[in-house]
Amino acid sequence: MLWSGWGDPAKAAPLPEPMVGLLRDLLSVRPADAPPAALPDVKAAAPRLPGEDLTALAAVVGDGNVRADTESRVRHTRGKSTPDLLRIRAGDTSDTPDAVVLPGSHDEVLAVLEACAARRIAVVPFGGGTSVVGGLAPEGVTAFIALDLRRMDRLVSLDEVSRTAVLQPGLRAPAAEALLNERGYTLGHFPQSYEWASIGGFAAARSSGQASAGYGRFDDMVVGLTAATPEGTLDLGRAPKSAAGPDLRQLVLGSEGAFGVITSVRVRVHPVPAAKEYEGWRFASFAEGTAALRRLAQDGPLPAVLRLSDEAETMVGLADPTAIGGPSVARRSDGGGRGLEDEGPSGAGCLAVLGFEGA
């Protein structure tokens, strides 16, 4: 992951000229060379943890898994929201963790939390670093560590009868999908952060993805989970289900690590679909598109992927308003939810992307 932005720096590419023109015409933005600060030149405040604290943490996870060097700390600074990226590109390291700790098991996470609680060190769980809610920069703390879960990256088990899988939190989404695909299954979760995000992050953020119309949000997929806390282990969602009391899974799902560190999740999985069909539909207006997609949601068939962009997003997304609605590319609705082949190019309208999956 690029430390000062999104994606793989080896795959970086310039903005297409149509997009540059759109930014210039609509927002009066003029391209300017504004490279980020160079990582070797970035300075961070000295760690606030005394040597005995680092030694205590190393006793739990091993010397090589406690890192207090500047590069490791900067790479774990903040997330990937626009404010986060603007600050880090400018070289602002005011929220840099005092150390990065990499546990390898649930028991090690428990021991790290216990040690940090005793020493009043705040702990920020760190998965893929794709957070956009500001949760990686704690406020009002004296010192904190980033708890990087990348070593906990296994597919623990796959139950093909109940079609559930147990996954560790540091497993990145592409690796999880590849492991499941080898056995003929898919998780069906593909958010924009897919390439870098982790399974634990999906659960902690109640992640939603492009196929959530068909497969559900990530919290819908979670059958059970374990979480480590300074007071012990939470083991939630075990069968049989009970009608008595609240479902405590919902306390942890979406909690962004506030109530504990998720150390495994048991999720529903699905057979890899035999066929996939994706289409782009054009609607004259957002209201017309909403009416048609509502009809699909009510009466079916419900696609796995269902996204409707308004006029502005459609134009920006394609950077060419005339590209939507061509006779060989898109379909349009007659307002009653029925798809009609478009007879020729027309105005921008709104673009709907639909993906149907199945046998």
C-alpha positions as CSV (number, residue, x, y, z in Angstrom):
1,M,0.0,0.0,0.0
2,L,1.2,3.5,-0.9
3,W,2.0,5.1,2.5
4,S,0.7,8.5,1.4
5,G,-2.2,7.5,-0.8
6,W,-4.2,4.6,-2.2
7,G,-3.0,1.6,-4.1
8,D,0.2,0.1,-5.4
9,P,2.8,2.7,-6.4
10,A,4.1,0.4,-9.1
11,K,0.7,0.6,-10.8
12,A,0.3,4.4,-10.6
13,A,-1.0,6.0,-13.7
14,P,-1.8,9.6,-14.7
15,L,-5.4,10.9,-14.8
16,P,-6.9,10.4,-18.3
17,E,-7.1,13.6,-20.2
18,P,-11.0,13.6,-20.3
19,M,-11.0,13.6,-16.5
20,V,-8.4,16.4,-16.3
21,G,-10.6,18.4,-18.7
22,L,-13.7,17.7,-16.6
23,L,-12.0,18.9,-13.4
24,R,-10.8,22.0,-15.1
25,D,-14.1,22.9,-16.7
26,L,-16.4,22.1,-13.7
27,L,-14.2,23.0,-10.7
28,S,-11.7,25.3,-12.3
29,V,-8.9,23.0,-11.0
30,R,-5.6,23.3,-12.8
31,P,-3.2,20.4,-12.7
32,A,-0.2,21.1,-10.5
33,D,2.8,19.0,-9.6
34,A,2.3,18.4,-5.9
35,P,4.3,15.3,-4.9
36,P,4.0,14.0,-1.3
37,A,6.8,14.3,1.2
38,A,9.4,11.6,0.7
39,L,9.2,8.9,3.3
40,P,12.9,9.0,4.2
41,D,12.5,12.7,4.9
42,V,9.5,12.4,7.1
43,K,10.2,13.0,10.8
44,A,8.2,11.7,13.7
45,A,8.3,12.5,17.3
46,A,10.3,10.1,19.5
47,P,8.2,7.2,20.9
48,R,6.7,8.0,24.2
49,L,7.0,4.5,25.5
50,P,9.8,3.8,27.9
51,G,12.1,0.9,27.2
52,E,10.5,-1.3,29.8
53,D,7.2,-1.1,28.1
54,L,8.6,-2.1,24.7
55,T,10.4,-5.0,26.5
56,A,7.2,-6.2,28.1
57,L,5.4,-6.2,24.7
58,A,8.4,-8.0,23.0
59,A,8.1,-10.7,25.7
60,V,4.6,-11.4,24.4
61,V,5.1,-11.3,20.6
62,G,8.8,-11.6,20.1
63,D,11.5,-8.9,19.6
64,G,11.0,-8.8,15.8
65,N,7.3,-8.1,16.2
66,V,7.6,-4.8,18.2
67,R,8.7,-2.0,15.9
68,A,9.4,1.5,16.9
69,D,11.4,2.7,13.9
70,T,10.1,5.8,12.1
71,E,9.1,4.1,8.8
72,S,7.0,1.4,10.5
73,R,5.3,4.0,12.7
74,V,4.6,6.4,9.8
75,R,3.1,3.6,7.7
76,H,0.6,3.0,10.5
77,T,-0.4,6.7,10.8
78,R,-4.1,7.4,10.2
79,G,-6.2,5.9,7.5
80,K,-7.2,6.8,3.9
81,S,-9.9,9.4,4.2
82,T,-9.2,12.7,2.3
83,P,-8.3,14.6,5.5
84,D,-5.9,11.8,6.5
85,L,-4.2,11.7,3.1
86,L,-3.9,15.5,2.9
87,R,-2.2,15.6,6.3
88,I,0.1,12.7,5.7
89,R,1.1,13.9,2.2
90,A,2.1,17.2,3.8
91,G,4.4,15.2,6.2
92,D,2.1,15.8,9.3
93,T,3.0,12.9,11.7
94,S,1.3,14.2,14.8
95,D,-0.8,11.1,15.1
96,T,2.0,8.6,14.7
97,P,1.7,5.5,17.0
98,D,4.5,5.1,19.5
99,A,5.1,1.5,18.4
100,V,3.7,-1.1,16.1
101,V,3.0,-4.5,17.6
102,L,2.3,-7.6,15.5
103,P,0.6,-10.5,17.5
104,G,0.4,-13.9,16.0
105,S,-2.5,-15.5,17.9
106,H,-5.6,-14.8,20.0
107,D,-3.6,-15.5,23.1
108,E,-1.0,-13.0,22.2
109,V,-3.6,-10.4,21.5
110,L,-5.0,-11.0,25.0
111,A,-1.6,-10.7,26.6
112,V,-0.8,-7.5,24.7
113,L,-4.1,-5.9,25.8
114,E,-3.5,-7.0,29.4
115,A,0.0,-5.5,29.3
116,C,-1.2,-2.2,27.8
117,A,-4.1,-1.9,30.2
118,A,-1.7,-2.3,33.1
119,R,0.6,0.4,31.6
120,R,-2.2,2.7,30.5
121,I,-1.2,2.4,26.8
122,A,-4.0,2.9,24.3
123,V,-4.4,0.2,21.6
124,V,-5.6,0.8,18.0
125,P,-6.3,-2.4,16.0
126,F,-4.8,-2.1,12.5
127,G,-5.9,-4.3,9.5
128,G,-5.4,-3.0,6.0
129,G,-5.1,0.6,7.0
130,T,-8.1,1.6,4.8
131,S,-10.2,3.2,7.5
132,V,-11.9,6.5,6.5
133,V,-13.6,7.3,9.8
134,G,-10.7,8.6,11.8
135,G,-10.5,5.6,14.1
136,L,-6.7,5.2,13.7
137,A,-5.9,8.5,15.4
138,P,-7.0,8.3,19.0
139,E,-7.5,11.5,21.0
140,G,-6.7,12.3,24.6
141,V,-4.1,9.5,25.2
142,T,-0.6,9.7,26.5
143,A,0.8,6.9,24.3
144,F,-0.7,4.3,21.9
145,I,0.3,1.4,19.8
146,A,-0.9,0.2,16.5
147,L,-1.9,-3.5,16.8
148,D,-1.1,-4.8,13.3
149,L,-3.0,-8.1,12.8
150,R,-1.3,-9.2,9.6
151,R,0.3,-12.3,11.1
152,M,-3.2,-13.7,11.8
153,D,-4.0,-14.4,8.2
154,R,-5.4,-18.0,7.9
155,L,-8.5,-19.7,6.7
156,V,-8.9,-21.7,9.9
157,S,-11.7,-24.0,8.7
158,L,-14.4,-24.5,6.1
159,D,-17.6,-26.3,6.9
160,E,-19.1,-27.4,3.6
161,V,-22.3,-28.7,5.2
162,S,-23.3,-25.5,6.9
163,R,-21.3,-23.4,4.4
164,T,-19.5,-21.4,6.9
165,A,-15.8,-20.5,7.2
166,V,-13.7,-19.3,10.1
167,L,-11.2,-16.6,9.1
168,Q,-8.6,-14.8,11.0
169,P,-8.7,-11.0,11.1
170,G,-5.5,-10.1,9.4
171,L,-6.4,-12.1,6.2
172,R,-6.6,-9.7,3.3
173,A,-9.7,-9.9,1.2
174,P,-8.1,-11.1,-2.0
175,A,-6.2,-13.8,-0.2
176,A,-9.4,-14.9,1.6
177,E,-11.3,-15.0,-1.7
178,A,-8.5,-17.0,-3.3
179,L,-8.4,-19.6,-0.5
180,L,-12.2,-20.0,-0.7
181,N,-12.2,-20.2,-4.5
182,E,-9.7,-23.1,-4.3
183,R,-12.5,-25.0,-2.5
184,G,-15.2,-23.8,-4.8
185,Y,-16.6,-21.1,-2.6
186,T,-16.8,-17.3,-2.5
187,L,-17.3,-14.7,0.3
188,G,-19.1,-12.4,-2.1
189,H,-17.7,-9.2,-0.5
190,F,-16.1,-6.7,-2.8
191,P,-15.9,-3.1,-1.3
192,Q,-13.9,-0.4,-2.9
193,S,-11.1,-1.1,-0.4
194,Y,-11.1,-4.8,-1.4
195,E,-7.5,-5.1,-2.6
196,W,-6.1,-3.9,0.8
197,A,-8.8,-4.3,3.5
198,S,-8.8,-7.2,6.0
199,I,-11.4,-9.6,7.3
200,G,-11.3,-8.1,10.8
201,G,-11.7,-4.6,9.3
202,F,-14.7,-5.7,7.4
203,A,-16.4,-6.9,10.6
204,A,-15.2,-3.9,12.8
205,A,-16.6,-1.4,10.2
206,R,-19.8,-3.2,9.1
207,S,-18.4,-3.1,5.6
208,S,-20.7,-2.9,2.6
209,G,-19.5,-3.8,-0.9
210,Q,-20.6,-3.7,-4.5
211,A,-22.2,-7.1,-4.3
212,S,-24.0,-6.5,-1.1
213,A,-27.4,-6.2,-2.8
214,G,-27.2,-10.0,-3.4
215,Y,-24.8,-11.3,-0.7
216,G,-25.6,-8.8,2.1
217,R,-23.4,-6.5,4.1
218,F,-20.5,-8.1,5.9
219,D,-22.3,-8.0,9.3
220,D,-25.1,-10.0,7.6
221,M,-22.6,-12.7,6.8
222,V,-21.1,-13.0,10.3
223,V,-22.5,-16.0,12.1
224,G,-20.1,-15.8,15.0
225,L,-16.9,-14.1,16.2
226,T,-14.3,-14.1,18.9
227,A,-12.8,-10.9,20.4
228,A,-10.0,-10.3,22.9
229,T,-10.5,-7.7,25.6
230,P,-8.3,-6.7,28.6
231,E,-10.8,-8.7,30.7
232,G,-10.8,-11.8,28.7
233,T,-12.3,-13.5,25.6
234,L,-15.7,-12.8,24.0
235,D,-17.0,-15.9,22.1
236,L,-20.2,-14.8,20.4
237,G,-22.7,-16.3,18.1
238,R,-22.3,-20.0,18.9
239,A,-25.2,-22.4,18.0
240,P,-27.9,-23.0,19.0
241,K,-29.4,-19.6,18.7
242,S,-31.4,-18.3,21.6
243,A,-34.5,-16.0,21.7
244,A,-33.4,-14.8,25.2
245,G,-31.4,-11.6,25.6
246,P,-29.6,-9.4,23.0
247,D,-27.3,-10.5,20.3
248,L,-23.9,-9.4,21.5
249,R,-22.4,-9.9,18.1
250,Q,-24.0,-6.6,17.2
251,L,-22.1,-4.8,19.9
252,V,-18.8,-5.8,18.4
253,L,-19.7,-5.6,14.7
254,G,-19.2,-2.0,13.6
255,S,-17.5,-1.0,16.9
256,E,-14.2,-0.1,15.2
257,G,-12.3,-1.9,18.0
258,A,-13.9,0.1,20.8
259,F,-15.0,-3.0,22.7
260,G,-12.2,-5.4,21.9
261,V,-10.0,-6.8,19.1
262,I,-11.7,-9.2,16.7
263,T,-9.5,-12.3,16.5
264,S,-11.7,-14.5,14.3
265,V,-15.0,-14.5,12.4
266,R,-17.2,-17.3,11.3
267,V,-19.0,-16.2,8.1
268,R,-21.4,-17.6,5.6
269,V,-19.9,-18.5,2.2
270,H,-21.5,-19.4,-1.1
271,P,-20.6,-21.7,-4.0
272,V,-18.8,-19.8,-6.8
273,P,-21.5,-18.9,-9.3
274,A,-21.4,-20.7,-12.6
275,A,-22.3,-17.6,-14.6
276,K,-22.0,-13.9,-14.2
277,E,-23.7,-11.3,-16.3
278,Y,-23.1,-7.5,-15.9
279,E,-25.1,-4.8,-17.6
280,G,-25.2,-1.0,-17.8
281,W,-28.6,0.6,-17.9
282,R,-29.4,4.2,-18.8
283,F,-32.2,6.2,-17.2
284,A,-33.3,9.7,-18.2
285,S,-33.3,10.8,-14.5
286,F,-32.4,9.7,-11.1
287,A,-36.1,9.5,-10.1
288,E,-36.8,7.2,-13.1
289,G,-33.9,5.0,-12.2
290,T,-34.9,4.8,-8.5
291,A,-38.4,3.7,-9.5
292,A,-37.1,1.0,-11.8
293,L,-34.6,-0.4,-9.3
294,R,-37.3,-0.3,-6.5
295,R,-39.4,-2.5,-8.7
296,L,-36.5,-5.0,-9.0
297,A,-36.0,-5.0,-5.3
298,Q,-39.7,-5.6,-4.7
299,D,-40.5,-8.2,-7.4
300,G,-37.1,-9.5,-8.5
301,P,-35.0,-10.8,-9.9
302,L,-32.6,-9.2,-7.4
303,P,-29.1,-8.7,-8.8
304,A,-26.0,-9.3,-6.8
305,V,-24.7,-5.9,-7.9
306,L,-27.1,-3.0,-8.0
307,R,-25.8,0.6,-8.2
308,L,-27.5,3.7,-9.5
309,S,-25.5,6.9,-10.0
310,D,-27.1,10.3,-10.2
311,E,-26.5,12.6,-13.1
312,A,-23.4,14.2,-11.6
313,E,-21.7,11.0,-10.6
314,T,-22.5,9.5,-14.0
315,M,-20.9,12.4,-15.8
316,V,-17.8,12.4,-13.5
317,G,-17.5,8.6,-13.6
318,L,-17.3,8.4,-17.3
319,A,-15.8,11.9,-18.0
320,D,-17.8,11.8,-21.2
321,P,-21.6,12.5,-20.9
322,T,-22.2,11.2,-24.5
323,A,-20.8,7.8,-23.7
324,I,-24.0,6.7,-21.9
325,G,-26.9,5.4,-23.8
326,G,-25.3,4.2,-26.9
327,P,-27.2,1.4,-28.7
328,S,-24.5,-1.2,-28.2
329,V,-23.7,-0.3,-24.6
330,A,-26.7,0.4,-22.4
331,R,-30.4,-0.2,-21.9
332,R,-33.0,2.2,-20.6
333,S,-36.2,2.0,-18.7
334,D,-39.6,3.0,-19.8
335,G,-40.3,4.2,-16.2
336,G,-42.2,1.0,-15.4
337,G,-39.2,-1.1,-14.5
338,R,-39.0,-2.8,-17.9
339,G,-35.7,-2.6,-19.8
340,L,-35.9,-1.3,-23.4
341,E,-33.1,-1.3,-25.9
342,D,-32.0,2.3,-26.4
343,E,-32.4,3.4,-30.0
344,G,-29.5,5.8,-30.1
345,P,-27.2,8.2,-28.2
346,S,-28.9,10.7,-26.0
347,G,-28.2,12.9,-22.9
348,A,-26.1,11.8,-20.0
349,G,-28.9,10.6,-17.8
350,C,-28.1,8.2,-15.0
351,L,-26.1,5.0,-15.2
352,A,-27.2,1.9,-13.3
353,V,-24.7,-1.0,-13.1
354,L,-26.3,-4.4,-12.5
355,G,-24.6,-7.8,-12.0
356,F,-26.6,-11.1,-12.1
357,E,-24.9,-14.2,-10.8
358,G,-26.1,-17.8,-10.6
359,A,-26.2,-21.2,-12.3
